[in-house]
Amino acid sequence: MSELTVHRHGFSAMASPCEVQAECEDPALGAELGRIAEAEARRIEQKYSRYTDTSVVARINASNGVPVEVDEETASLLDYAANCHALSGGQFDITSGVLRRVWTFDGSDRVPSASRVAEILPLVGWDKAIWSRPFITLPPGMQIDMGGLGKEYAVDRAAQAIMQHAHVPALINFGGDLRVTAPRSGERKWRIAIESVDAGKASGGVLSLSAGGIATSGDARRFLLKNGKRYSHILDPRTGFPVEDPPRSITVAARSCMEAGTLATLAMLKGTDAEAFLEKENVQSWVLW
């Protein structure tokens, strides 16, 4: 009888290193599950990437004020984004991607002026869009960006695709956002390292997970530094400027990767109140300052 082995399948998608680990006896099954997860990741990337001219997002962004009819999957994502916008008081906003025209978080000291930010702000605001399922209408010049949801959604979809194909423990990790389908054999938990915010440390800690999702939001790689002040890449769409004094990193565990990612982002947007927000939401979290 073959022994249970963790089979690994790695690839790159969504500008991130991706890996699928599946524990099973059959190497062919392990390889197939990896390919299934990769196919789902690439499908979602092609459908929702702002860099792909044929994507749904590109079609909406090029609509120039004309209503665009979307499919059921896209409509569900837009409903989710609309709910997040309402629950966050406008801090979670999928129209805020246009702010990257003036903000480039490359570790430099190039902080844009208030006047440059003010020029872009009229193009930000989900409340300016008209969303009447299945039609979305964006005012000319406005755009949507699924970057705050897409990778986590892809992780959950890949996990669902694996579970529909085989009942084996699997870990899906897309650029640090991940989902576990079931504990390993013998009820062993999957061990997951949190990225350190300290260059001198290899890890910010190790988590154990039996099922569910984990997502991290932070500025370890994306920030600006000017006159001793660090500017996080987490922008408040209401002001166009980075949130003041947020944690360096927030990792959240939840029932799904998408839920974990949303809570981590919302907590970052709370700045110094991040931990209080997460405590109120009653979720497992790890906050590094």
N, C-alpha and C positions, 0 to 999 in steps of 0.2 A: 504494500500500500504506500502511495506517495505521501510525503510529509507536507504539512502546511508551510508555505513559503510566502513571504511578501514580495510580490512582483512589482517592479517599478517601470513606469513609462513617462519619459520626460519630453517636453517640447516647449516651444516659445509661442505665445499668443498674447494679444492685448498688451503689448510692450512689456511683458513680464515672463520670467521663467515659470514654467508650470510642471507639475508632477502629479501622477496618479499612483497610489500604492494600493494594491489589492492582495489580500491574504487568501490563498486558495491552493489546492493541490495541483491543479492543471496549469502548467505554464502558458498553454495556448489560450486558456480562458483569461488568465491575468493580462496577457497581451491584448486580447480582444476588448476587455473592459477599458484598458488604457486608450485604445483607438476610439471607442465609443465616446469617452469623455472628451477627447481631443476634438472629435468631429462636432460635438455640441458647442465647445468653446469657439471653434472657428465659425460655426453658423451664426452665433450671437455676435461675434466681432464683426463679421461681414454685414450683418443686418443693422447694427446700431453704432458702428464707428463713425465718428465725424470726419475721419480721414478717407473714407470710402465714398466715391462719388455716387455709387448706386445704392447706398444704404437708405433706410427709412429716415434716419436723422438728416442726411444730406438733402433728401427730397423735401422734408419739412422746412429746413433752413433756407432752401432756395425758392420757397413758395411766394415770397414777396407780397404777403397779405392775402393770398388766395387760400380758401379752406382746403385742407388735405384730409382725405379719408384714410384711416389707418386700420390695420387688421386687429384681431382680437388680442393677440399677444401684446402688441404695442399699446393698445388701449388700456390693458391691465397695468402696464408699467406707468403710463401717464396718470392713471387713477392713483397709483401708489405715490407717485411724485407729488400730485396735487394734495393728497392727504398729509404727506410729510411737510409740505409748504404751510398748510393750515396749522398743523400741530406745533410747528416750530416758530410760529409768528413771523414767517417769511424768511427765516435764516437758511432753511434748506430750499434751494431754488435751482432748478435745472436750466434756467435761462442765464445763470451767472457766468457761464463759460466764456462769454465775450470779454470778461475782465482780463483774460490772458493776453489781450492785445497790449495792455500796458504793464502787466505784471509778469515777470519771468523769474522764477525762483531757482536760480542757478548757483546760489552761494555767494553771489557778488554783492556789491553795495548799491546797485542801481534801483533805488526806490523811486517810483514815479511821483510826480508832483500832484497836489490835490486837484489842480485844474485839469490835468490829463485824465485823472480818474473821473472827475465830474463830467467830462465829455462822453464817457462810456455809460455812465449810470442810467441815462434815459432808455437804454436798450436792455436793461435788467429789470425783471419783475414778472413772476408767473401770473400775477393778477392782471397784467396787461394782455395776456394771451386769452383767447376764447377757446375753451375746451368743452365741447358738447358731443360726447361720444356718439359716433366714431370720428367726428371731424375736429381738427385742431386748426386754429387760425392764429398765426403770429403776425404782429405788425411788421412792416418792412424794416429790415435791418436787424431784427431780433433773431436769436437762435436758441435751440435747446442743445443740451449736452448730457448724454446718459453716463458720463464718466463716473459720477458718484454712485451709480447703481449697477452698471453693466457687469463688472467683474464678479461682484457678489452674486448677481443673478445667474451668471454663467456657471459659477461653482454649484449653486443649488440645482440648476437644470442638469448639469453633468452628473451630480449625485443621484438625481431621480432617474436618469437614463441608465445608470449602472444598476440601481436597485430593481428596475423593471426587467433587466436582463438576467441578473443572478443575485442570489441571496448570500453574499459574501461580505466580510468586513472590508471597507475601503476608505481611504483618505484622499480627498481631492484638494490640492493646494495650487491655487493660481496666484502667484506673486504675493504669498503671505496671507491671503484670504482663503479660508478652507472650510471643509465640511467633512464630517465623519459619519459613515452610514451605520456602523455597529461596532461594539468592542471587538478586539482581537480574540482569538481562541483562548479558552480558559478565563474569560471575562477580563482579560488584560486591557488596560486603557492605552490609547495612542499617546505618545509623548511628543509634545510640540514646544519648540523653543521660541521665546519672544525676542525679537530683535532688540539689542541694547541701544540706548541713546548715548552711551559712553563709548568713545572710540577705543578705550583701553579694555573694554570687556567684550567677550565673544557673544554673550547672551544676556538678556535682561531677565531671565528666569525660564523655567520649564513648566509647562502645563500638562495635565493629564485629561484626556477627553474620551468618553465612551460613545457619544453620539451628539449631533448638533453641529453648529457652526461657530467659527471664530473669525473675527476681523479686527484689523488694527488701523488706526488713523494716527498720523504723526508727521513730524517735520525732519526726520533724521537725514533725508537727502534733499528735500525741497524747502529752501528758506533763503532769506536775504539777511545780511549782517552789515549794519551801518552805524558808525559811531558807538559801537558797543551794544547796540540794540538788535535783537534777533527778530526778524519778521517771519512769522509762520505762513505757510502756503494756504492755510485755512482762511478764506476770505468771507467776510460778512457781506452778503449781497445788498444789504440795506445801505451800507456806507461805501462799499467798494474797497475797503481797507482790511488788512488782516485782523483777526480777532486778537484782542489784547491779552497777553500773558496766558495763553493756553498751555496745557501740559505738553511735554515733548512727545509723548506717545500714550495712546489709550488703546487697550485691547479688551474686547468684549466677547463673551461667550453667550450664545442664545440658541433658540431652537433651529434657526436657519442662518446661513451666512449673510443673507440679505438683511435680516433683522439685526444681526450683530453689527454689520457695517453701518446701518442707519443709526443705531444707538451710539456707536463710536464717533461718527461724524457729528451728531447732534450734541454729544458731550463736549467735543472739541470746540464747537461753536459757543458753548457756555463759558469758555475761558476759565477764570479762576473758580467758577461754580461747577466745574465738570464733575468732581467727585460727588457733590451734593445731588446733582441731577441723576447720576447713575445709582446712587443709593435710593433715591426716590423711585426709580424705575425697577428696583429690586432685581438687578441682573449681576451675574458674575463679571467682574472687571478688574483690570490691572492698569494702574495709572502711574506713569513715570514722569517726573518733573525735571 
